[in-house]
Amino acid sequence: MQRAVSVVARLGFRLQAFPPALCRPLSCAQEVLRRTPLYDFHLAHGGKMVAFAGWSLPVQYRDSHTDSHLHTRQHCSLFDVSHMLQISVPVAGAVHLATAILKNPEVKLAGLAARDSLRLEAGLCLYGNDIDEHTTPVEGSLSWTLGKRRRAAMDFPGAKVIVPQLKGRVQRRRVGLMCEGAPMRAHSPILNMEGTKIGTVTSGCPSPSLKKNVAMGYVPCEYSRPGTMLLVEVRRKQQMAVVSKMPFVPTNYYTLK
C-alpha cells in the first residue's frame, strides 16, 4: 500500500466474519441470503458470489486471489462492507459511488479471499478466530489498544483482570508463525520441539507478498519470543515453524494529515 488506503487490510481487525475457507458457494438449495446494494454491481464485474455470514458477497472477481492481493498492496482496492452498515451512503447512491471510485485506474475490486490474506500479513485479528470474548488484550498481543488514561483509571470492562496482566505475565500469548511446506490452517496443533502440543493455530494461509506460509496462534509465554523454533502439525505431518514478529509485511497505511 504505497499511495492509497487498502480498505481490505485496514478493516481486517474490525470485521467480524469467517475466513474464505468457510464460505459456501451459492446454490438454489440453500437458504435465501441477504444482498448488499452492490449485489448486481458485483455480478456485472465478474464477482464470484459465496454465502458469508448470511449475506451473498464476492470472494473474488475475474483476477486471481493472488493478483488481487498484490494489487491491493501496490495500489488500492475497494471492498464491499455495506453489509456491516459502516458507510453512511444512501442505498440508492451506493452503486454510483463504487462506479466513481473504480474510475481511478489504480483501484480494483477485492473480495473476501484477498481481505483475509491481507489482514493476516498485517497481523490483524479476525474476531471469532484469533480473539473472542474470552481473550484479553494482553493475551491477544493487543495491549496497544489500551490508552494510558484508561489503564490508570481502570474504567473499562475487565480492568480488574487486564491491568494486572499488563504489569505481570499471562499464561499464553498470540504469536506469528512462519514456515515452508504445506500451509498452516486454523485448528492445526502447535507443538514444542519435543513433540508436545502447546497451542493451536487460529488463522493461517500462504502469503502472496512473502511467498511463504504465515499463521497466528496461541502458545505459552515461554515459547512466544521471536525466533523460537516450534513444530506445527499439518495433515498429520509435523513441520518446522518459527515464531515471527508481526506484522509479517510492514504496514504503510495512508492517514490524513
Buried (B, 14 or more C-beta within 10 A) or exposed (E): BEEBBBBBBBBBBBBEBBBBEBBEEEEEEEEEBEBBBBBEBBEEBEBBBBBBBEBBBBBBBEBEBBBBBBBBBBBBBBBBBBBBEEEEEEEEEBBEBBEEEBEEEEBBBBBBBBBBBBBBBBBBBBBBBBBEEEBBBBBBBBBEEBEEEBBEEEEEEEBEEBBEBEEEEBEBBBBBBBBEBBBBBBEBBBBBEEEEEBBBBBBBBBBBBEEBBBBBBBBBEEBBEEEBEBBBBBEEEEBEBEBBEBBBBEBEEEEEE
